[in-house]
Amino acid sequence: MTGTILNVITVILGGTLGTFLGSRLPTKMRETIMQGLGLMTLVIGAQMAMSSKNILIVLGSILFGGIIGEWIGIQAYLDSIGKKLEERFARGGESGKFTRGFVTASLIFCIGPMTILGSIQDGLIGDYNLLAIKSTLDGFAALAFASTLGIGVAFAALTVFISQGSLSLAAMLMGSALGSVSRETPWVIEMTATGGVLVMGIGLLLLELKQVRVGNLLPAIFIAPLIVLVLNLLNVKLP
């Protein structure tokens, strides 16, 4: 849990500092920062998605994940959390922007190979080096996001704590049952690639090109490893 706690601290510090500096930055500068982050988010998402060894697994994960997410209503749940925090903590001029900052930052900070592998390594063997690197990146990203989206970004630390803490705790409890895990583990590769598609959706949101309900696609990153496991058990190889 050490890495998760460190990550929470950097997100809070970055988000708070970014909020403080935001009003002191010219509007065009803040817009350019957000556009730059949006473009880089698309690039990072594309790189992650292209790591797939079989794009059909990613496609199936996205389709089934989207169906499950819409049925459960994950995006609406995330929005409701953001709105409740907004009502409690946001000032008048920040209303509406708070929820967007919270949801966007939560998704960005909690999707990706470093979140998964880092949390598992931290839980299994107490190695939080990967999460320490992620914490540094998230801190700077939180500063940039908060300069435009406000204090809601800092509250994404709550999502980071719950998601990464849960993964680390699960890894700690399961122990050796998880086996050897690395970036080259098949299920990690496909989970990373599927997460990349979601990250690209976030990029579209940041660039205000399309209002993708990324939250409802979150189950896809858990379906991907299940598909890999089932295919391996059945000894099925996709084209």
TORMARLO-516905 format. One record per residue (C-alpha): residue number from 1; residue in three letters; x, y negated, z. Coordinates in nm, 2 decimals, always signed. Last residue first. Layout:
<pts>
{resi NUM resn Ala X X Y Y Z Z}
...
</pts>
This chain:
<pts>
{resi 239 resn Pro X -0.63 Y +1.55 Z -3.64}
{resi 238 resn Leu X -0.75 Y +1.66 Z -3.29}
{resi 237 resn Lys X -0.59 Y +1.95 Z -3.12}
{resi 236 resn Val X -0.80 Y +2.18 Z -2.91}
{resi 235 resn Asn X -0.64 Y +2.41 Z -2.65}
{resi 234 resn Leu X -0.97 Y +2.42 Z -2.46}
{resi 233 resn Leu X -0.79 Y +2.33 Z -2.14}
{resi 232 resn Asn X -0.58 Y +2.07 Z -2.32}
{resi 231 resn Leu X -0.89 Y +1.91 Z -2.49}
{resi 230 resn Val X -1.07 Y +1.90 Z -2.15}
{resi 229 resn Leu X -0.77 Y +1.73 Z -1.98}
{resi 228 resn Val X -0.73 Y +1.47 Z -2.27}
{resi 227 resn Ile X -1.10 Y +1.39 Z -2.26}
{resi 226 resn Leu X -1.08 Y +1.34 Z -1.88}
{resi 225 resn Pro X -0.78 Y +1.12 Z -1.92}
{resi 224 resn Ala X -0.98 Y +0.89 Z -2.16}
{resi 223 resn Ile X -1.30 Y +0.89 Z -1.95}
{resi 222 resn Phe X -1.14 Y +0.69 Z -1.67}
{resi 221 resn Ile X -1.03 Y +0.40 Z -1.90}
{resi 220 resn Ala X -1.37 Y +0.41 Z -2.07}
{resi 219 resn Pro X -1.55 Y +0.35 Z -1.74}
{resi 218 resn Leu X -1.44 Y -0.02 Z -1.77}
{resi 217 resn Leu X -1.64 Y -0.09 Z -2.09}
{resi 216 resn Asn X -1.93 Y -0.25 Z -1.90}
{resi 215 resn Gly X -1.68 Y -0.50 Z -1.75}
{resi 214 resn Val X -1.57 Y -0.60 Z -2.09}
{resi 213 resn Arg X -1.90 Y -0.75 Z -2.18}
{resi 212 resn Val X -1.75 Y -0.92 Z -2.49}
{resi 211 resn Gln X -1.86 Y -1.29 Z -2.53}
{resi 210 resn Lys X -1.68 Y -1.35 Z -2.86}
{resi 209 resn Leu X -1.44 Y -1.62 Z -2.99}
{resi 208 resn Glu X -1.41 Y -1.81 Z -2.66}
{resi 207 resn Leu X -1.02 Y -1.77 Z -2.68}
{resi 206 resn Leu X -1.03 Y -1.64 Z -2.33}
{resi 205 resn Leu X -1.32 Y -1.41 Z -2.41}
{resi 204 resn Leu X -1.14 Y -1.27 Z -2.72}
{resi 203 resn Gly X -0.83 Y -1.20 Z -2.51}
{resi 202 resn Ile X -1.05 Y -1.02 Z -2.26}
{resi 201 resn Gly X -1.17 Y -0.79 Z -2.54}
{resi 200 resn Met X -0.81 Y -0.73 Z -2.63}
{resi 199 resn Val X -0.75 Y -0.62 Z -2.27}
{resi 198 resn Leu X -1.04 Y -0.37 Z -2.31}
{resi 197 resn Val X -0.87 Y -0.22 Z -2.62}
{resi 196 resn Gly X -0.55 Y -0.20 Z -2.43}
{resi 195 resn Gly X -0.71 Y -0.01 Z -2.14}
{resi 194 resn Thr X -0.79 Y +0.26 Z -2.40}
{resi 193 resn Ala X -0.43 Y +0.27 Z -2.50}
{resi 192 resn Thr X -0.32 Y +0.29 Z -2.13}
{resi 191 resn Met X -0.56 Y +0.57 Z -2.06}
{resi 190 resn Glu X -0.44 Y +0.75 Z -2.37}
{resi 189 resn Ile X -0.08 Y +0.73 Z -2.27}
{resi 188 resn Val X -0.15 Y +0.81 Z -1.90}
{resi 187 resn Trp X -0.34 Y +1.12 Z -2.00}
{resi 186 resn Pro X -0.05 Y +1.24 Z -2.21}
{resi 185 resn Thr X +0.23 Y +1.18 Z -1.95}
{resi 184 resn Glu X +0.49 Y +0.97 Z -2.12}
{resi 183 resn Arg X +0.46 Y +0.67 Z -1.89}
{resi 182 resn Ser X +0.52 Y +0.91 Z -1.60}
{resi 181 resn Val X +0.34 Y +1.13 Z -1.36}
{resi 180 resn Ser X +0.46 Y +1.47 Z -1.22}
{resi 179 resn Gly X +0.19 Y +1.66 Z -1.05}
{resi 178 resn Leu X -0.14 Y +1.50 Z -0.93}
{resi 177 resn Ala X -0.20 Y +1.79 Z -0.68}
{resi 176 resn Ser X +0.13 Y +1.70 Z -0.51}
{resi 175 resn Gly X -0.03 Y +1.43 Z -0.30}
{resi 174 resn Met X -0.41 Y +1.41 Z -0.33}
{resi 173 resn Leu X -0.45 Y +1.20 Z -0.02}
{resi 172 resn Met X -0.17 Y +0.96 Z -0.11}
{resi 171 resn Ala X -0.28 Y +0.94 Z -0.47}
{resi 170 resn Ala X -0.63 Y +0.85 Z -0.36}
{resi 169 resn Leu X -0.50 Y +0.59 Z -0.12}
{resi 168 resn Ser X -0.28 Y +0.43 Z -0.39}
{resi 167 resn Leu X -0.57 Y +0.43 Z -0.64}
{resi 166 resn Ser X -0.81 Y +0.28 Z -0.38}
{resi 165 resn Gly X -0.55 Y +0.01 Z -0.28}
{resi 164 resn Gln X -0.50 Y -0.08 Z -0.65}
{resi 163 resn Ser X -0.87 Y -0.13 Z -0.71}
{resi 162 resn Ile X -0.98 Y -0.28 Z -0.37}
{resi 161 resn Phe X -0.68 Y -0.51 Z -0.32}
{resi 160 resn Val X -0.68 Y -0.62 Z -0.69}
{resi 159 resn Thr X -1.05 Y -0.69 Z -0.67}
{resi 158 resn Leu X -1.00 Y -0.91 Z -0.36}
{resi 157 resn Ala X -0.70 Y -1.08 Z -0.52}
{resi 156 resn Ala X -0.95 Y -1.19 Z -0.79}
{resi 155 resn Phe X -1.04 Y -1.46 Z -0.53}
{resi 154 resn Ala X -0.74 Y -1.66 Z -0.65}
{resi 153 resn Val X -0.89 Y -1.68 Z -1.00}
{resi 152 resn Gly X -1.22 Y -1.82 Z -0.87}
{resi 151 resn Ile X -1.01 Y -2.12 Z -0.76}
{resi 150 resn Gly X -1.02 Y -2.29 Z -1.10}
{resi 149 resn Leu X -1.06 Y -2.17 Z -1.46}
{resi 148 resn Thr X -0.81 Y -2.41 Z -1.62}
{resi 147 resn Ser X -0.51 Y -2.44 Z -1.38}
{resi 146 resn Ala X -0.63 Y -2.12 Z -1.23}
{resi 145 resn Phe X -0.54 Y -1.92 Z -1.54}
{resi 144 resn Ala X -0.18 Y -2.05 Z -1.55}
{resi 143 resn Leu X -0.12 Y -2.00 Z -1.18}
{resi 142 resn Ala X -0.28 Y -1.66 Z -1.19}
{resi 141 resn Ala X -0.06 Y -1.56 Z -1.48}
{resi 140 resn Phe X +0.25 Y -1.67 Z -1.28}
{resi 139 resn Gly X +0.15 Y -1.46 Z -0.98}
{resi 138 resn Asp X +0.03 Y -1.17 Z -1.20}
{resi 137 resn Leu X +0.38 Y -1.14 Z -1.36}
{resi 136 resn Thr X +0.55 Y -1.14 Z -1.02}
{resi 135 resn Ser X +0.30 Y -0.89 Z -0.87}
{resi 134 resn Lys X +0.35 Y -0.66 Z -1.17}
{resi 133 resn Ile X +0.72 Y -0.65 Z -1.11}
{resi 132 resn Ala X +0.66 Y -0.57 Z -0.74}
{resi 131 resn Leu X +0.40 Y -0.31 Z -0.85}
{resi 130 resn Leu X +0.66 Y -0.13 Z -1.04}
{resi 129 resn Asn X +0.91 Y -0.14 Z -0.75}
{resi 128 resn Tyr X +0.64 Y +0.00 Z -0.50}
{resi 127 resn Asp X +0.79 Y +0.34 Z -0.44}
{resi 126 resn Gly X +0.61 Y +0.49 Z -0.14}
{resi 125 resn Ile X +0.63 Y +0.84 Z -0.27}
{resi 124 resn Leu X +0.27 Y +0.93 Z -0.37}
{resi 123 resn Gly X +0.08 Y +0.61 Z -0.28}
{resi 122 resn Asp X +0.32 Y +0.36 Z -0.43}
{resi 121 resn Gln X +0.39 Y +0.58 Z -0.73}
{resi 120 resn Ile X +0.01 Y +0.61 Z -0.79}
{resi 119 resn Ser X -0.04 Y +0.24 Z -0.75}
{resi 118 resn Gly X +0.24 Y +0.15 Z -0.98}
{resi 117 resn Leu X +0.13 Y +0.41 Z -1.24}
{resi 116 resn Ile X -0.22 Y +0.28 Z -1.26}
{resi 115 resn Thr X -0.17 Y -0.09 Z -1.22}
{resi 114 resn Met X +0.15 Y -0.09 Z -1.43}
{resi 113 resn Pro X -0.03 Y +0.10 Z -1.71}
{resi 112 resn Gly X -0.30 Y -0.16 Z -1.75}
{resi 111 resn Ile X -0.63 Y -0.30 Z -1.62}
{resi 110 resn Cys X -0.66 Y -0.45 Z -1.27}
{resi 109 resn Phe X -0.50 Y -0.80 Z -1.31}
{resi 108 resn Ile X -0.68 Y -0.87 Z -1.64}
{resi 107 resn Leu X -1.02 Y -0.75 Z -1.53}
{resi 106 resn Ser X -1.00 Y -0.94 Z -1.20}
{resi 105 resn Ala X -0.87 Y -1.25 Z -1.37}
{resi 104 resn Thr X -1.17 Y -1.26 Z -1.61}
{resi 103 resn Val X -1.43 Y -1.19 Z -1.34}
{resi 102 resn Phe X -1.30 Y -1.44 Z -1.09}
{resi 101 resn Gly X -1.23 Y -1.72 Z -1.34}
{resi 100 resn Arg X -1.57 Y -1.68 Z -1.51}
{resi 99 resn Thr X -1.75 Y -1.67 Z -1.18}
{resi 98 resn Phe X -1.58 Y -1.99 Z -1.06}
{resi 97 resn Lys X -1.64 Y -2.18 Z -1.39}
{resi 96 resn Gly X -2.01 Y -2.16 Z -1.33}
{resi 95 resn Ser X -1.99 Y -2.42 Z -1.04}
{resi 94 resn Glu X -1.65 Y -2.58 Z -1.03}
{resi 93 resn Gly X -1.77 Y -2.94 Z -1.03}
{resi 92 resn Gly X -2.00 Y -2.88 Z -0.73}
{resi 91 resn Arg X -1.74 Y -2.71 Z -0.51}
{resi 90 resn Ala X -1.70 Y -2.34 Z -0.51}
{resi 89 resn Phe X -1.67 Y -2.14 Z -0.18}
{resi 88 resn Arg X -2.00 Y -1.97 Z -0.08}
{resi 87 resn Glu X -2.21 Y -2.02 Z -0.39}
{resi 86 resn Glu X -1.92 Y -1.92 Z -0.60}
{resi 85 resn Leu X -1.84 Y -1.61 Z -0.39}
{resi 84 resn Lys X -2.20 Y -1.50 Z -0.45}
{resi 83 resn Lys X -2.18 Y -1.59 Z -0.82}
{resi 82 resn Gly X -1.86 Y -1.39 Z -0.86}
{resi 81 resn Ile X -2.01 Y -1.08 Z -0.69}
{resi 80 resn Ser X -2.32 Y -1.11 Z -0.91}
{resi 79 resn Asp X -2.10 Y -1.14 Z -1.22}
{resi 78 resn Leu X -1.91 Y -0.82 Z -1.13}
{resi 77 resn Tyr X -2.24 Y -0.64 Z -1.08}
{resi 76 resn Ala X -2.38 Y -0.77 Z -1.40}
{resi 75 resn Gln X -2.07 Y -0.65 Z -1.58}
{resi 74 resn Ile X -2.10 Y -0.31 Z -1.42}
{resi 73 resn Gly X -2.46 Y -0.25 Z -1.52}
{resi 72 resn Ile X -2.48 Y +0.12 Z -1.45}
{resi 71 resn Trp X -2.64 Y +0.20 Z -1.79}
{resi 70 resn Glu X -2.43 Y -0.05 Z -1.97}
{resi 69 resn Gly X -2.11 Y +0.09 Z -1.82}
{resi 68 resn Ile X -2.21 Y +0.45 Z -1.90}
{resi 67 resn Ile X -2.28 Y +0.37 Z -2.27}
{resi 66 resn Gly X -1.97 Y +0.16 Z -2.29}
{resi 65 resn Gly X -1.76 Y +0.44 Z -2.14}
{resi 64 resn Phe X -1.90 Y +0.69 Z -2.39}
{resi 63 resn Leu X -1.81 Y +0.47 Z -2.69}
{resi 62 resn Ile X -1.48 Y +0.34 Z -2.55}
{resi 61 resn Ser X -1.36 Y +0.69 Z -2.45}
{resi 60 resn Gly X -1.46 Y +0.84 Z -2.78}
{resi 59 resn Leu X -1.27 Y +0.57 Z -2.97}
{resi 58 resn Val X -0.96 Y +0.61 Z -2.75}
{resi 57 resn Ile X -0.96 Y +0.98 Z -2.80}
{resi 56 resn Leu X -1.01 Y +0.94 Z -3.17}
{resi 55 resn Ile X -0.70 Y +0.71 Z -3.17}
{resi 54 resn Asn X -0.47 Y +1.00 Z -3.12}
{resi 53 resn Lys X -0.12 Y +0.95 Z -2.99}
{resi 52 resn Ser X -0.23 Y +0.61 Z -2.84}
{resi 51 resn Ser X +0.05 Y +0.35 Z -2.79}
{resi 50 resn Met X -0.12 Y +0.12 Z -3.04}
{resi 49 resn Ala X -0.38 Y +0.03 Z -2.78}
{resi 48 resn Met X -0.11 Y -0.10 Z -2.54}
{resi 47 resn Gln X +0.05 Y -0.31 Z -2.81}
{resi 46 resn Ala X -0.28 Y -0.45 Z -2.92}
{resi 45 resn Gly X -0.38 Y -0.54 Z -2.56}
{resi 44 resn Ile X -0.04 Y -0.72 Z -2.51}
{resi 43 resn Val X -0.09 Y -0.92 Z -2.83}
{resi 42 resn Leu X -0.45 Y -1.01 Z -2.75}
{resi 41 resn Thr X -0.35 Y -1.12 Z -2.41}
{resi 40 resn Met X -0.07 Y -1.33 Z -2.56}
{resi 39 resn Leu X -0.33 Y -1.51 Z -2.78}
{resi 38 resn Gly X -0.56 Y -1.57 Z -2.49}
{resi 37 resn Leu X -0.28 Y -1.69 Z -2.27}
{resi 36 resn Gly X -0.17 Y -1.94 Z -2.54}
{resi 35 resn Gln X -0.53 Y -2.05 Z -2.58}
{resi 34 resn Met X -0.56 Y -2.11 Z -2.20}
{resi 33 resn Ile X -0.24 Y -2.31 Z -2.19}
{resi 32 resn Thr X -0.35 Y -2.51 Z -2.49}
{resi 31 resn Glu X -0.68 Y -2.59 Z -2.32}
{resi 30 resn Arg X -0.50 Y -2.70 Z -2.00}
{resi 29 resn Met X -0.26 Y -2.92 Z -2.20}
{resi 28 resn Lys X -0.56 Y -3.07 Z -2.39}
{resi 27 resn Thr X -0.73 Y -3.15 Z -2.06}
{resi 26 resn Pro X -0.43 Y -3.32 Z -1.91}
{resi 25 resn Leu X -0.28 Y -3.16 Z -1.60}
{resi 24 resn Arg X -0.34 Y -3.31 Z -1.26}
{resi 23 resn Ser X -0.68 Y -3.14 Z -1.21}
{resi 22 resn Gly X -0.51 Y -2.80 Z -1.27}
{resi 21 resn Leu X -0.22 Y -2.85 Z -1.03}
{resi 20 resn Phe X -0.42 Y -2.76 Z -0.71}
{resi 19 resn Thr X -0.61 Y -2.48 Z -0.89}
{resi 18 resn Gly X -0.28 Y -2.34 Z -1.02}
{resi 17 resn Leu X -0.13 Y -2.35 Z -0.68}
{resi 16 resn Thr X -0.42 Y -2.16 Z -0.53}
{resi 15 resn Gly X -0.43 Y -1.90 Z -0.80}
{resi 14 resn Gly X -0.06 Y -1.84 Z -0.79}
{resi 13 resn Leu X -0.05 Y -1.81 Z -0.41}
{resi 12 resn Ile X -0.36 Y -1.59 Z -0.40}
{resi 11 resn Val X -0.23 Y -1.37 Z -0.69}
{resi 10 resn Thr X +0.11 Y -1.35 Z -0.53}
{resi 9 resn Ile X -0.03 Y -1.24 Z -0.20}
{resi 8 resn Val X -0.26 Y -0.97 Z -0.34}
{resi 7 resn Asn X +0.03 Y -0.83 Z -0.54}
{resi 6 resn Leu X +0.25 Y -0.80 Z -0.23}
{resi 5 resn Ile X -0.04 Y -0.62 Z -0.05}
{resi 4 resn Thr X -0.08 Y -0.38 Z -0.34}
{resi 3 resn Gly X +0.30 Y -0.31 Z -0.35}
{resi 2 resn Thr X +0.30 Y -0.23 Z +0.02}
{resi 1 resn Met X +0.00 Y +0.00 Z +0.00}
</pts>
